[in-house]
Amino acid sequence: MIAAPRAVFEPARATEIHGEYDVVVLGGGPAGIAAAAAAGALGRKTLLLERYGFLGGMGTAAGVTNFCGLHANVYGDIRQVVHGCADDLLARIDRLGGLNEPHLIFGKIKAQAYDTAAYKIAADDLLLSRGVDILFHALAAGVVMDGKRIDALLLETKSGRRAVRGGIFIDCSGDGDLAAFAGAPFELGADDGSMLYPSMMFRLNGVDADVAGDAWKTIPELMEQAEKRGVRFPRRGAIIRPQKHETEWRVNVTQLKSANGRALDGTDANELSMGEIEGRRQALAFFEFLKAYAPGFADSYIVDIPPQLGIRETRRITGQYSLSREDVHSCASFDDTIGVNGWPIEAHVAGEVKWEWPDIPGSRGYNHLPYRMLLPQGVDNLLVAGRCASMTHEGQSAARVSGACFVMGEAAATAAHIALSAQLPPADISVDALQQRLATNGVFLGRGQ
Ligand SMILES: Cc1cc2nc3c(=O)[nH]c(=O)nc-3n(C[C@H](O)[C@H](O)[C@H](O)COP(=O)(O)OP(=O)(O)OC[C@H]3O[C@@H](n4cnc5c(N)ncnc54)[C@H](O)[C@@H]3O)c2cc1C
């Protein structure tokens, strides 16, 4: 007997067109915010699509609450190296009282914490001030192709299925959903299939900051003592830090794996579902440990477990160039630089976090990000920016953080603008013109160090 196929066949249907745009940006994380803001400021009719009801990507949806990669350690001088749209966003968060002063990490680099509510409001304001249309609660579900061009992006919304037409599409979905729908080649994981492990972030309130002191330095020691008593933690390398209001702390310590022990796959619906539940279980277990053993945490409580599990890595498109570990280590230069990444390799491997730094303070501390990493193969009117851009597994372990994603998003939109003006595919535009425009708009291209 022939087994019935495990599928149903949907009838063909006509799908209402939601709108036609010059630039369509999928995803409202740091890459998508910068892309939409830049395209809007350049006068392009721009739409940003986002499956949730707010912007920020992993920064808000997964409770990251901290910008990495805005700074670099330039020959011992830690300075901000990501500017452009990011400056406008940071200023708006700051005006809402939601931005911490940058804090030191391992004495080598700085990061900057923020309040998620302020980030969401500031990002709304930024895009609206630049004339961008936003469609929230819109899940991209497929494409209609016209040869090697994307004709329309298909969305599922509460109003039903919709299509959006665009001149150029920018995939800032983090997972490379749009590139995958369009048939662009991508990789999922390293050569052995392993990806960076996800984490369920959570935040505590009610911490006695005076008693907690520099708890981020002492909690790892408390965890080691607990391990000697037989306690097992999902991972070492806990990151536990105060937010803007000193009673509120973020906790980055959980780690989610699939049944085979490898990192949970954020493109697998079943694994994602399991990971949300296990992530919350791990969050509760670690909270109970902190409450019992960490000075200053006795009266704390969980104020937030974010809307979704934090996914660090899924699809990485195979573009014209893949940023590599060696590029990060050697602070590589590229003729087609679009900005810089100053964050080191931060590899979330089984049970721990492994850091790999460029020579500090002997190097300029950042690598160029080449325009080619935004250019997928086989699709003419698509750019890809953010953590799903073209990088090796190790290169992505560094340039996946917010700073580099802002850079990539702004560059992708600026390239889209130039491509539309020149009526050329993004792969054929003048890189000189792109760099001049980025520099005019305040982007630091990393030359002259
Ligand atoms: C636990 C954790 C801790 C981290 N810590 C830090 C940190 O301290 N500092 C730092 O800078 N970075 C940190 N990172 C990394 C950083 O948050 C991400 O790499 C960064 O947000 C990636 O930006 P992005 O714009 O490429 O994608 P994302 O932030 O992933 O945004 C993608 C957006 O696209 C939307 N989307 C996806 N698919 C679809 C679809 N099909 N339809 C519609 N919308 C869709 C998503 O909802 C999301 O809003 C951390 C990441 C994790 C997971």
The ligand as a Gaussian input file, in Angstrom:
#p B3LYP/6-31G(d) Opt

LIG

0 1
 C       20.581000      35.818000      24.541000
 C       21.272000      36.803000      23.659000
 C       22.089000      37.764000      24.219000
 C       22.710000      38.704000      23.404000
 N       23.444000      39.693000      23.986000
 C       23.818000      40.749000      23.231000
 C       24.323000      41.928000      23.821000
 O       24.500000      41.999000      25.039000
 N       24.594000      42.970000      23.004000
 C       24.406000      42.918000      21.643000
 O       24.642000      43.902000      20.953000
 N       23.966000      41.816000      21.069000
 C       23.640000      40.740000      21.821000
 N       23.102000      39.649000      21.230000
 C       23.046000      39.577000      19.753000
 C       22.043000      40.522000      19.134000
 O       20.943000      40.750000      19.959000
 C       21.538000      40.016000      17.809000
 O       22.532000      39.340000      17.103000
 C       21.002000      41.185000      17.000000
 O       19.810000      41.624000      17.610000
 C       20.764000      40.779000      15.572000
 O       20.126000      41.827000      14.911000
 P       19.323000      41.593000      13.577000
 O       18.676000      42.888000      13.260000
 O       20.215000      40.963000      12.580000
 O       18.236000      40.471000      13.917000
 P       17.199000      40.322000      15.109000
 O       17.558000      41.164000      16.276000
 O       17.056000      38.859000      15.298000
 O       15.858000      40.926000      14.496000
 C       15.150000      40.261000      13.478000
 C       13.725000      40.778000      13.476000
 O       13.032000      40.185000      12.375000
 C       11.744000      39.722000      12.809000
 N       11.402000      38.587000      11.967000
 C       12.093000      37.431000      11.834000
 N       11.484000      36.622000      10.954000
 C       10.385000      37.269000      10.518000
 C        9.349000      36.935000       9.587000
 N        9.340000      35.785000       8.920000
 N        8.368000      37.839000       9.405000
 C        8.363000      39.028000      10.080000
 N        9.315000      39.389000      10.957000
 C       10.321000      38.516000      11.171000
 C       11.966000      39.349000      14.261000
 O       10.764000      39.360000      14.986000
 C       12.951000      40.415000      14.729000
 O       12.310000      41.560000      15.223000
 C       22.512000      38.663000      22.005000
 C       21.697000      37.696000      21.440000
 C       21.079000      36.777000      22.252000
 C       20.183000      35.778000      21.623000

